[in-house]
Amino acid sequence: MWEYKVLPDPSPLTPKSILPLKHLQNPFIRMTSPTNLKPGFSSPDFSWDNYIKYRPAYPYSLWKRIYYYHDSHAGQYSVAHDVGAGAGIASQDLAPKFRHVIVSDPNDNYTNIASERLISQLGSPKEKFTFLQERGEKSSVESATVDMLVVCEAIHWMDIDLAMEEFARQVKPGGTLAILHYGRPIMIDSPRAQEVWDQMFDVWGERNFYRDEVHTRTIRNGVTGLDVVPFPPENWEHVRRIQINTCGKDDAFSMSVKHTDPFPSRVGKEDVKEWLEDDADWLDEKYVQWLKGLFASFIPAIPEGEIRELWDEMEDAVGKGKRVKFTWPVVQLLATRRE
């Protein structure tokens, strides 16, 4: 059985909060994806402006935990690599801390979008960054040159085994690997709103789960809160798996109630698993109109007219002119590259 502990204040997480796990690894069925299949983020209908507007920013508590962990293992602040960077949302938070930030993404034009945001819009010096269009599973970054490698809301799209081998190659001994994944929001204090929300994502899951190999693999990777990500002990130590604001739900990271076929867990025997509730940085309240924008940010978008009755039910559940309170379930993985 896993040992379970609910942590108090989100950070700093002291060594006293660490609990050993007694868990054997399960066999893993690996799926490889043809290179001609691309995720929905490569769709011409995808909008980074809407993504930034409706998806959660990476908050203070997230970075505080990362840097506290990094400092506790004598991590350095020379080079960071933001893998699967998209528009550089995490890169903008790494830039003030590191001398240099590598920004990489496999999708066409995304590094140009990141460059525009980071340099032209946010005013960061261009010499601070290197922009690379490449996959997380195969990088041109030199071996043992990265002090911190960050993957935010991206690893579930990757061939995880290949990506983890590549991350281990890049990170310096003593450096930090930090991985973040959030699921869809959990409604608080409104069971009816949650029920309607589940029905909407069942429609979305029906369209995505069987769409192609890439999307099926991606959904299966994320269902368990990244328990599917392995940390081979020959490469990594001090592994921590922190689940945040899951409201005690075993299926907190399921995108669809009906489509929950996860890969087997690969949590290591020495991995530390922790639960943290009530991180206020991941709580929010919004009107139903905003929820429509958020739902549309999950690709492929389901046209509002196709589920109009469900949106009407959501309006009734929330109440006209009222906001619904929700939390984002989050998993944060931290590991140190073994010497």
N, C-alpha and C positions, 0 to 999 in steps of 0.2 A: 504493500500500500504506500502511496505517496504520503509524506508528512505535510500537513497543510497548516499554514500560518497566515493570518491576516495581519499585515503590517499597519502600524499607525501612520504618522505623518509621512507624506510621499518621499521625502528625502531630507538629509542624507540617509542612506541605508547603511547602517553600521554592521561590522562583522557579527554582532550579537544576533542580527536578524537571519543569519545564514543557517539553513537546516539541510542536513544530508538527505539524499534521496535513495530509496531502496527500490530500484526499478530496472528490470532487464530490458535490453533492446529487443525489438521485434524485427523480423525480416521485413524488408522493404521492397516493394514492387516499383521499379523505376520506369518512367515513361520518358522517351526522348521525343523531341519535337522537330518536325521538318523545318528547315530554315525558311521555306517559303510561306509558312504560317506566321502571322503577326498578330499581336494583341490588339484589342479595341482602341488603345491609345494611339495607334497609327492610323485610325480612321480619319478621313477628311472632315467628318462631322464632329470630331473631338475638339473641345475648346479649353485651352489652358486658362483663359480668363474666368470661365465658369468653374473650372476645377479649383482655382485659388479662392474664388468667392464662396464656394459651397463646402469644400473639404476643410477639415480642421488644420489650423496652423500647428507647427510643432512647438509646443509650449515650453515655458521656463522650466517646469518640473522635469520634463524629459531631458533637457540638456544638463540640468543640475545633477541628475542621476548619472548621466554619461560621464561628465567631467569629474565628479566625485570618484567614480569607479576608476577612471583613467589615472587620476592623481594618486589613488591609493595603491596603484601598481607601478608607480614611478614613470608613467607615460610622458612622452615628450610632445612638443607642439610645433614641429617643423612642417610636416606634410600630412594633409588629410585627403582622402579620396571619397567622394560622394558618388556611389555606384547606382545606376538607374536614376539619375538625378532629375530627369524631366526638365522642368523649367528652373531648376536650381533652388528649390524651396529650402532644402536642408543646407545647401552650399552657402546661402546668405547668412546662416547662423554659424557656420564653421569659419567663415572668413575672418571675423574679428579675433578668433582664438589662434589660428594657425598662420604660419609664415606663408604657406602656399596651399592652394586647394585644387585638386584635380576633379574636374566635373565631367562625368562620362554617362552616355546614354546611347542605346543602339538605334533609336528611331531617327528617321530623316528630319533634319532641321531643328531637333530639340536642343542641341548644344548652341545653335544660333539664338534660339529663344532664350536659353539660360544666359548667354553672353549679353544679350540686349537687356534683360532684367537686371543682372548683377552689376554691369558696368554702366550702361546708359541710364537706367532708371534709378538704381540704388546708389550709384556713385562710387562703387568699389574700384580700386585701381586695376587696370587690365593685367598688370604684371603679377597680380595676386593669383591668377587662375591659369590652368591649362585645360582646354576643352577637347574631349575625345569622343568621336562617334564610334562606339564599340560595345559589344555585349559584355555583361558581367561575367559570363563564363569564359571569356578569352580577352585578356587585356594586354596592351602594349606597355603598361607600367612596369618598370624594372623590379626585380625581386628584392624583397627586404628593404623597401624604401619608404614605406607608408607607416606613419605613427598611429593613425586612426583611420579605419575604413568604415564608412557609414552606408547602410542600405535602408532607406525609408520607403515603406509601402511599395516594394519592388521585388523582393526575393521570391515571392510566391509565383511570379511570372517566369522564373528562371528554371533551368535544369539545376536543381539544388546541389547535387553531388559535384557537378563540374564547377559550379560557382564557389562552393566551399573550398575546393582544392585551389582555385585561383586566388581566393582571398588569403588563404594560408601562405601562398607564395609571395604575395605582395607585402603583407604586414611584417614589420620588423619584430624580432624577438622582444617581448615586453610590450608590444603595441596592442591596441584595442580594436576589436571588431564589435560594432554596435548595429543591431538590426531592429527595425521597428515595423510593426504591422498593426493596423486597426481594422475592426470590422464595421458593420453597419450599426447605426445608433440603436440603443436600447431605450425605449420609452419608460419614463419614471412616473409612477403614480397614475398611470392611465392604461390599465390592462386592455381596454377596448381599442385604444389607439395602437397598442402593440400588436393586437390580433390583426387589425387591418394592415398594418405595416408588414407583418409576416406574409399576408396574402399577396401583397404587392411584390415582394421579393420572391415568392413562389412563381409568379408570372415571369419575373426577370430570370430566375434560375432555370425555368423550363426552356427559355430561349438560349441560355448560355451554357448550361451544363453539357448539353449534347451538341454544341455548336461546332467544335473542332477539338483536336487533341490539345492545343495550347490552352484553351479556355477550360476544358475539363480538368486538365492537370492543375491549372491555377486555382480553381475553386477547391479541389481536393487538397492542395498544399495548405490553403489558408484555414480550413475548417477547424483544425485542432489547435489554433493559436500558435502555429509554427513548431509544434512538437515534432514535426516531420524533419526539422533542420538538425543534422547531426554535428556534433563537435568531437571529432576523433581525438582521443587523449594524447596521441603522439604530436598533435598540432596545437591543441588548445587546453588551457587550464582556467580555473576560477570561473567556470561557466555559471551564469545566472540567468534564469528564465522568469521574468517578472510579469505577471498578468495584472492589469490595472482596470478597475471599474467594470468587472465582469458581472457584478450583481449576483454572484453565486451561481451563475448559469453555466452548465457544462457545455452548452452549445452557443456560447456567447459570440463565437466567430463564424457561425454558420450564416452564409448569405441567404440561404433558402431553407426553410423548415423541411421541405419535401426532398431536397437534393443535398444529402449530407453523407457522401461516400468518401471518407477521409483515407489518406494513406496511413499505414501503421505508424505509431509513435516511434521516435528514435531518441527519446530522452535518455541520456547516459546515466550510468549508475552513480557517478560523482557529481552530476549536474545539480545545481541548487534551484529549486522551484519555489517561488514566492507569490503571494497574492496581496495586492494593495487595493483597498477600496477607498472611495471618497476623495480621489484626487480631483480637486475642484477645477483644475486646468482643463479637464476633459469633460466638464459638464456645460450644458448650454440650454437655452430656451428660445424657441423660434415659432413663428406663425406657420400655418399650413402652406402658404404660398412659398415660403422658403424651403420647406420640405420637398415641394415639387421640383425646385431647382436642384436640390441635393440628389433626389432620386434620378433625375435626368443626367447627372454626372456619372452614373454607373453605366458603362458602355456594354452592349448597345442600349441606347435609351429606349424606354417603352413610351410611345406617344401618350400624352395625357388622355386623349380621347378613347384609347383602347381600354383604359381602366377608370373611366369617369365615375362609375358607380362606387368604386373603392375610394376615390378621392372625396366623393360626397359623404361616404361613411366616415372618413377621417375628419372632415369638417364637423360632422355631428359629434364624433367622439371627443374632439378637442374643445369644441364650443366656438360659436361664431365670435370672431374678434379676439380670441384668446390664444395664448401660446402654449405649446407643449414642452415639457421639460424632458431632456434626454441626456444620456451619457454615451461617449464613445468607448467601447471595449478595446483595450490596447494590450499588446504584448511587446515587451522590450527584452531583447536578448543581448547579453554582454559577455565577452570572453577575451582572454589575454593570450597572445601568441606565445607559445612555450619557447623557452630559451633553447 
